[in-house]
Amino acid sequence: MLRLLFLSSLLLFAGDVRSVEESAAPGIRNGDTPADETTPAGVVLARNDDLAFVRRRGVELYERHQAALVALDAAREVGLADIAPAGWVTEREGDALRVRFVGDCAEGPCGVLDVRIDSAQLAAEALYPPVPLTAFESAAWRVKQLVYARQDATCDVPYNAVALPPEGAERNWTVYLVPQPAEADVVAISGHVRVTVDPSGAAVLAAEDFSVNCILVRRAPEQSQIAIDHGWASMPAEIHVLNSLLHQLVFFVGTAGGVFRVNGDVVERLADVEAGS
């Protein structure tokens, strides 16, 4: 079942949980499938062939996901629970990110609260009366709702859907389903999904899992690094950059192309580092 990350409550969406594993003790759980022949039927595993893309997309994913978490905290401070929004969309405005919370108006989805986040400040503004969504916001909203309604979940925890607009010559939207455990010391090592949606927001074109199962690790207070197996891919994925930035952890990722160290947006193959030292 896919659950939307939303204030202190959870909105439920249809979907089947494939598997859930949780480690109650600090340490490492390696559970990513090492070979295609062990992949369950119907599961397509996400792969990348461009390390620069992994870095860039991982940072963008982190910034948008983190903006939503920060905006949720700000929304609680201004009594958003009384407005009862249905969710949010995020848009870049120069160096800032604006998270617009969406409500149900008579004319359809509408903006009820803006939270603008940049490196210098955070500003929340209630929108009364509510405002119509822009064309971009309407498209992003349709895309997110489609993914929440159609995509199965891997982890039985709340999820945030991070919608990224088309980039460069690409015309399709990309939506990442990011598991967000309620407990701050629990790290979702896997359970993320990358979904491609057509430009109109009417159809899911592809859904790629970054693992075949859900792995949740309870980190120790002094823990600074985690080693994981990503052996079916040739390099780390953008979710490893996301997790490193989100949890301030160094990830050592074992792949078919060697062991990589992911420290925030710095992604290095250890063999290359050793060869250059």
Long-range contacts (C-beta under 8 A, 24 or more apart in sequence): 1-153, 1-156, 2-148, 2-151, 2-152, 2-153, 2-159, 2-177, 3-153, 3-156, 3-157, 3-158, 3-159, 4-87, 4-148, 4-158, 4-159, 4-160, 4-161, 5-68, 5-72, 5-158, 5-159, 5-160, 5-180, 6-87, 6-158, 7-72, 7-75, 7-76, 7-80, 7-81, 8-81, 10-158, 11-86, 11-87, 13-148, 13-149, 14-149, 15-151, 15-152, 15-153, 16-152, 16-153, 17-152, 17-153, 17-154, 17-155, 17-156, 17-214, 18-43, 18-152, 18-154, 18-212, 18-213, 18-214, 19-154, 19-212, 19-213, 19-214, 20-155, 20-156, 20-214, 20-216, 21-213, 21-214, 21-215, 21-216, 22-186, 22-216, 22-218, 23-215, 23-216, 23-217, 23-218, 24-218, 25-218, 26-217, 26-218, 26-219, 26-220, 26-223, 27-217, 28-217, 28-226, 28-227, 28-228, 29-189, 29-215, 29-216, 29-217, 30-227, 30-228, 30-229, 31-189, 31-190, 31-211, 31-213, 31-215, 31-229, 32-190, 32-211, 32-212, 32-213, 32-215, 32-228, 32-229, 32-230, 32-231, 32-232, 33-211, 33-212, 33-232, 34-229, 34-231, 34-232, 35-231, 35-232, 36-232, 38-212, 39-212, 39-232, 40-212, 43-209, 43-212, 44-206, 44-207, 44-208, 44-209, 45-208, 45-209, 45-210, 45-211, 45-212, 45-232, 45-233, 46-194, 46-208, 46-209, 46-210, 46-233, 46-237, 47-208, 47-233, 47-234, 48-233, 48-235, 48-237, 48-238, 49-234, 49-235, 51-235, 51-267, 53-238, 54-235, 54-236, 54-237, 54-238, 54-240, 54-241, 54-267, 55-241, 55-265, 55-266, 55-267, 57-164, 57-238, 57-241, 58-237, 58-238, 58-239, 58-240, 58-241, 58-242, 58-245, 58-265, 59-241, 59-245, 59-265, 60-164, 61-162, 61-164, 61-176, 61-178, 61-238, 61-239, 61-241, 61-242, 62-241, 62-242, 62-245, 62-246, 63-97, 64-90, 64-97, 64-162, 64-164, 65-160, 65-162, 65-176, 65-178, 65-180, 65-242, 65-246, 66-245, 66-246, 67-97, 67-99, 67-117, 68-99, 68-160, 68-162, 69-160, 69-180, 70-115, 70-117, 70-122, 71-99, 71-101, 71-115, 71-117, 71-124, 74-115, 74-122, 74-124, 75-101, 75-113, 75-115, 75-124, 77-124, 78-113, 78-124, 78-126, 80-113, 83-112, 83-113, 83-126, 85-112, 85-113, 87-141, 87-144, 87-145, 89-133, 89-137, 89-140, 89-141, 89-144, 89-163, 90-140, 90-162, 90-163, 91-134, 91-136, 91-137, 91-140, 95-119, 100-133, 100-137, 102-133, 102-137, 102-141, 103-130, 105-130, 107-132, 109-133, 109-138, 109-141, 111-137, 136-165, 139-165, 139-173, 139-199, 139-200, 139-201, 140-165, 140-173, 142-200, 142-201, 142-202, 143-173, 143-175, 143-197, 143-201, 144-175, 146-197, 146-201, 146-202, 146-203, 146-204, 147-175, 147-177, 147-195, 147-197, 147-204, 150-204, 151-177, 151-193, 151-195, 151-204, 151-207, 153-177, 153-191, 154-179, 154-190, 154-191, 154-192, 154-193, 154-209, 154-211, 154-213, 154-214, 155-179, 155-181, 155-188, 155-191, 155-214, 155-216, 156-214, 157-181, 157-182, 157-188, 157-191, 157-216, 158-182, 166-199, 171-199, 172-196, 172-197, 172-198, 172-199, 172-205, 173-197, 173-198, 173-199, 173-201, 176-238, 176-239, 178-239, 178-242, 179-214, 179-216, 181-216, 183-218, 185-218, 185-219, 185-221, 186-216, 186-217, 186-218, 186-219, 187-216, 187-217, 187-218, 187-219, 187-226, 187-243, 187-247, 187-249, 188-214, 188-215, 188-216, 188-243, 189-215, 189-216, 189-217, 189-226, 189-228, 189-243, 190-214, 190-215, 190-239, 191-215, 191-216, 192-239, 192-242, 210-237, 210-239, 219-247, 219-249, 223-249, 224-249, 224-250, 225-249, 225-250, 225-251, 225-252, 226-250, 226-251, 226-252, 227-251, 227-252, 227-253, 227-254, 228-252, 228-253, 228-254, 229-254, 230-254, 230-255, 231-255, 231-256, 232-256, 233-257, 235-260, 235-267, 236-260, 236-262, 236-267, 240-267, 241-265, 241-267
